[in-house]
Amino acid sequence: MYQVGIHHEGDSLEHPPSLADGGAHELIDTVGKDGKGGQTPQGKRKTELPSKFPFLNISRNLVLAYQSLGVVYGDLSTSPLYVYRSVFDGKLQDYQSPETIFGAFSLIFWTITLIPLLKYVFIVLCADDNGEGGSFALYSLLCRHAKFSLLPNQQAADEELSSYKYGYSGRSTACLQLKRFLEKHKKSRTVLLVIVLLAACMVIGDGVLTPAMSVISSMSGIQAAADHLTHDGVVFLSCIILVGLFALQHSGTHRVGFLFAPIVLIWLISIMIIGLYNTIIWNPKIVSALSPYYIVKFFRETGKDGWISLGGILLSVAGTEAMYADLGHFSAFSMRITFAFVVYPCLVIQYMGQAAFLSKNLDSIPNSFYSSIPDGVYWPVFVIATLAAIVGSQSIITATFSIVKQCNSLGCFPRVKIVHTSKHKGQIYVPEINWILMILTLVVAIGFQDTTLIGNAYGLACMTVMFITTFLMTLVIIFVWQRSLVFAAAFLLFFWFIEGLYLSSAAIKAPQGGWVSLLLSFILLAVMLVWHYGTRKKYKYDLHNKVPLKWILGLGPSLGIVRVPGIGLIYSELVTGVPPIFSHFVTNLPAFHNVVVFICIKSVPVPYVSSDERFLIGRVGPKPYRMYRCIVRYGYKDAQQDTGKFEDLLIQSLAEFIQMEAVEPQLSSPDSSSLDGRMAVISTNLQSHSPFIIDDEDFETCSTIQSSKSLTLQSVRSSYDDGNHENRKRRVRFNLPENSGMDPEVRDELIDLVQAKEAGVAYIMGHSYVKARRSSSCWKKFVIDVAYSFLRKNCRASAVALNIPHISLIEVGMIYYV
């Protein structure tokens, strides 16, 4: 099974393909198409089966709705622990009265109704990127429907991916004019990327603040019941729980995930019952505060101090962004069910009950939640609250790992180790980030020891992300949904007015703790921008110093050196041309491998790339040169394949390309101008059409394979394999059938490929040193020579990030003057 897509590598998204390019740019449909020349809806969520059986659709969504409780709503559901205390802290202490309590509840009710329910549940959840959500999903949609992307090595072939198109085809005149204006100015694209990265930095900042905020708030219940316990003791116990929480991250959320949903469900039911009890017992008139009249009355009485207190009100919706960010794990319908019928009513009734209790017990405001719990159920609720706080912290930590991986895919974050803790997509663990988060969380918890100060920083970070989401959502309404500018402007102004009030109130409290989120975000943003800048400069150097194909053709099939058995995989970010490290290698060493493959691992602005569309295979130079190109495409949430599996898939894909080239006239053009650039989409599901007889062998069987390597090197590799059990799991040997009726020229090339594979695979990568030119400004020298150099020295090496075995790695040292 294979797909064939003929593309010319020289075509990028910035230069649309034309007939003058000499290459075909249409997708030749064989497998994975609908048989009518159109694309199959592979990128769309697979709802055909459930749509035929409504019961399956309903039961599936109910199961997802139940599971989303623990993953998505843990943070949002624990907000009653600290909201009222944060609202009435500061100058609002002078306005503690039943009328003010009623006004605060009315503000909380309408805030939860307008932002999570109206904005996110009914509008934002509709803007999914092939089922994925979050700021990067919105940015990905915009990059595919307008030329906003700053990824350097994009190709026209990427637009043929089944998950690339969203499904809207109409264009309004106003939309086109605005689109052309923004595409014309590169600064607008840079500003858009900075805005998206700022939102990502704020989410990572939440990963520091949320655990400290939630755990300390839940543990404060011990101090309320045990007067002899000091606040320092509460902070100490909280730190123990935080260390345990981060220490368990390496096991993955799937191992304890089955506990999350029941904990949050029990928590929500408990606080709803307590809220209903307090409403009936203490003050049933609190129901009248659902009217927005009490909001007007609240501000009339409190004035400017009431506006400042909005920084505490917004904590009632902190964690809402997780509803959209974690969309990929569930479905929009299931999350709407959960929030509308479980989370929303439980939270509203709880806040109502707290307000009813506080209206009759004003002295209990500093510890409002635990004071409102009846004595008979105090300790069970305390235990559930502590567990719910841990669950809420777990969800934001997991989201932080996901954000870091997405930034890394965009080339905006230093390389880190990414461990996939489960076969389920999206469940990852990043060791470096985990321990940095733990240290920063402990510093915040010990340094502040006050949930009000931490809440000021937490609220500022959360509302900034919501503010940016509203802006990105407006662009999606214009360019992706292609609605009128009037509708988009109405959406933007309505929610920006509401969120702007909260954001300004949170910004006023920057000196009282809010500066922490700003400091963390700007440090992270500086790291991301420096890394992105240095990476782009390095790519441009490679692009401008490509080896001319005429120089390689002039060397002849032997390249002017000795060709030794084996396969040389040369890694580069270039999607066309020969990277400079190749000429640097062959001019300094007298030998190179029989088979050369230029590997480019690139990210595309889609969440996932189907395995049938991952590999783009082409030839570099004439057939006797045995030089190929392989472009491996990953989405921003894809997991990269392990080295052993990648080698096997690469060999099969090359073999399929060689066979295909013999029968496809587009691929075998004798024109010398086409010797570098013809690419074909090769499916990795090749077992049924592979020209090879594939044998799966264990390590002991495979170790007897004869090769041209020296006995010393064979013993070294054997020792290496003995210490790496993952490499012992499976070895694949390729054999050609004796009588296959194959073209002799194709058979010879396949034999060369098999023999090269048996001789061994070497990975050639550039060990680069990036330096600023002498004529550069002092600022550029600082960014490149100091900041970017520091990040490169202290991040994971490319070979480690790509899981390349050290025994097979060859690094070529080069200095880049950018």
Residue, then its C-alpha position, 0 to 999 in steps of 0.5 A: m500500500y502506498q500513496v504517491g505524491i509528486h512534489h518539487e522540493g524547491d517549492s515552499l509556502e512562500h513561493p507557490p508552485s507553477l508550471a515553470d518549476g518542471g514538476a508535478h504538484e498534484l497528489i496522485d491518488t492510490v490509497g487513502k483517497d476517496g476514489k474521486g480525486g478528493q482527499t479522505p477526511q482522515g484529519k476529521r474525527k472518526t465519527e462515522l461509526p458512532s453516527k450510524f449507532p447513536f447508542l455507541n456515540i452517547s455511551r462513548n461521550l458519557v465515558l469521556a465526560y466522566q474521565s474529563l472530570g479528573v483530567v480537566y476540571g480538577d483545578l477549576s473545581t478546587s477554586p472555592l477553597y480560596v476565592y472568597r478569602s482572596v476577594f475580601d483581602g486588602k481594602l475590601q475588609d472595610y466593606q464586609s457586610p451581607e450586601t457586599i457578600f451578595g454582590a461578590f456572589s453575583l459577580i462570581f455567578w456571572t463570571i462563571t456563566l459568561i467566561p467558562l460557559l458562554k465563551y469556552v463551552f459554546i464558542v471556543l470549543c468549536a475551534d478545534d484543530n483536528g480534535e486538538g485545542g489550546s493556543f497552539a491549535l489556534y495558531s496552527l489553524l491560522c498558519r494553515h489558512a494564512k501565511f502566518s507561519l515562521l517555520p523555516n522549511q515548509q513545503a507545498a507538499d505539506e498542504e496535501l496532508s489529509s489533516y491540513k485543511y479545515g473545511y471552509s472554502g468561501r472567502s469574503t472580500a474583507c477577509l482577503q484584504l485583511k489577510r493580504f495585509l497581515e501576510k505582507h508584513k513580516k512583523s505582524r507574523t512575528v508579533l503573532l508568534v510572540i503573543v502565542l509564546l507569551a500565552a505558553c509562558m503564562v501556562i508554564g507559569d501556572g504550572v509553578l503557581t497552581p500546585a502551591m496555591s491549591v495544596i496550601s489552600s487545602m492544607s490550611g484546613i488542618q490549621a483551622a481545626a488544630d489551633h496549636l499548628t502554626h502556619d509554618g507547619v502548614v507550609f512544611l506539610s504542603c512542601i512534603i506533598l508537593v515534593g511527593l507530587f513531582a516525584l511521582q510524575h515519572s510514572g505517568t498520569h495513566r497509572v493513577g488516572f483511574l483515581f482522578a475522576p472519582i475523586v473530583l466527582i466525589w468532591l463536586i458532589s460533596i461541595m454541592i451538598i454542603g452548599l445546598y445545606n448552607t443555603i437552606i440553613w443560613n440564608p435562603k435569600i441568597v438566591s436573589a443575588l443571581s440577579p445582576y442588580y447586586i453587581v451594580k449595588f456592589f460597585r456602587e458601595t465599594g467603588k474603586d476598591g470593588w474593582i481591585s477586588l476583581g483580582g480575587i473574583l477571577l480566581s473562580v474561573a482559574g483553570t478554565e483554559a484547561m477545558y480547551a487545552d485538553l480537548g485532544h484527550f476527549s471530545a467537545f461534546s463530552m466536555r460540554i456535558t461535564f461542565a454544563f450538567v456537573v461542574y457548573p451547577c455544583l460550583v454555583i451551588q457551593y459559592m451560593g452556600q458559602a455566601a449564605f454562610l458568610s452573610k451571617n458569619l462575617d468573622s469567618i471570611p478569612n477561612s470561609f470554606y472550612s468554616s462553612i463545613p458542618d462539624g460532622v463531615y469536616w475531616p472527610v471533606f478535608v481529605i477529599a479537598t486535599l486529594a482534589a487539590i493534588v488532582g488539580s495540580q497534576s492536570i496543570i503539570t501535565a499541560t505544562f509538559s505538553i506546552v513545552k513539547q509543542c514549543n520545542s516542535l515550533g523550534c522555540f524551546p531548547r531540546v529536552k528529553i521527552v518520555h512517553t509514559s503511555k501509548h495514549k497520545g499526549q501523555i508525556y513526561v519531561p524530566e528537566i522541566n519537572w524538577i525545575l517546576m518542583i524547585l520553583t514551586l517550593v520557592v514560591a510556597i516557602g517564599f510567600q507562604d500566603t495564598t492571597l499573594i500567590g493568588n495574585a500571581y496565579g490570577l494574572a497568569c490565568m487571565t492573560v491566557m484567556f485574554i490572548t485566547t480571545f484575540l486568537m479566537t477572533l482571528v480564527i473567526i475571520f480567517v478560518w470560519q470566515r465570518s463577518l468582521v462585525f461578528a468577530a469585532a462583537f466577540l472581541l469587544f464583548f469578551w475583551f471588555i469583561e476580561g480587560l476589567y479582570l486583567s487590569s485589576a490583576a495587574i494592579k496587584a503586580p507589586q503584591g505577588g503578581w510580579v512572580s508570574l510576570l518575571l517567570s513569563f518574561i524569562l521563559l519568553a526571552v529563552m524561547l525568542v533567543w532559541h528561535y532566533g538562533t535556530r533561524k539564523k543557523y538554518k539560513y546559514d545552511l540554506h545559503n551555503k548549500v553544496p551545488l549539485k553540479w559539484i557533486l555531479g562533477l565528482g562522479p558516482s564515487l564522489g571522488i572518494v572510496r565508497v565503503p559498505g553501509i548506509g550514511l544518514i546525514y541529518s539536516e534541516l534542509v528540505t532541498g539541496v545538499p547540506p554543507i556538512f556533507s562537503h565538509f565531511v568528504t573533503n576531509l575524509p577519504a571514504f564515505h558509505n555506498v548509500v547516502v540518505f539526507i534526512c530532514i526531520k521537520s515539524v508541520p503546523v498540524p497536531y498529528v501526521s498520519s503514518d501513511e503520509r509521514f515519509l517523503i522520499g526522493r532521489v539526489g543525483p543520478k541512480p548510480y550515485r545511490m543518494y536519496r532524500c527522506i523528509v520525515r514529517y511530524g505534527y506538534k503533538d506527534a511522538q517520534q519513532d525509536t531508532g530501530k523502527f525508523e531504520d526498518l521503515l526507511i529501508q522499506s520506504l526507499a525500496e518502495f520508492i525505487q520500485m515506484e520510480a521504475v513505473e512512474p514516468q514523473l519520477s524517472s525524468p532524464d532531465s538533469s534539472s530534476l535530479d534533486g527535487r522529485m519527492a513521493v509520499i510513501s506509506t509506512n504501512l508497506q508489509s503487504h507490498s514490500p519487495f522484501i522477505i522480512d524476517d524478525e530475528d532476535f539478537e542471538t540470531c542476528s548477531t551471526i550476520q556477516s558484514s564488512k565491519s572489523l571484528t573489533l567493531q563487531s565486538v564493540r557493537s555486541s557489548y553495546d547491544d548487551g547493555n541496551h535491552e531495547n535494541r535486543k527486542r527485535r532485529v529485521r533482516f531483509n531478503l529479496p526473493e529469487n524469482s520475482g520477475m523484477d527489472p534487473e536495474v531495480r533488483d541491483e539497486l535493491i541488492d545494494l540497499v540490502q547489503a548496505k543495511e546489513a553492513g550497518v547504518a551510521y548517523i552523521m550530524g553536525h556538531s555546530y558552533v554558532k557565532a556572530r560575525r565580527s561586524s554584528s552589533c553588540w546586541k546580536k553578539f550578546v544574543i548569539d555568543v552568550a545567550y544562545s551559546f549558553l542554551r545550546k551547551n546546557c540542553r540535550a544534544s540533537a543525537v540524544a533528543l532523536n534517540i540516536p545510538h552513540i555507537s553509530l554516531i559521527e559528528v562533523g564539527m562546523i563553525y557557523y558565522v551568522 
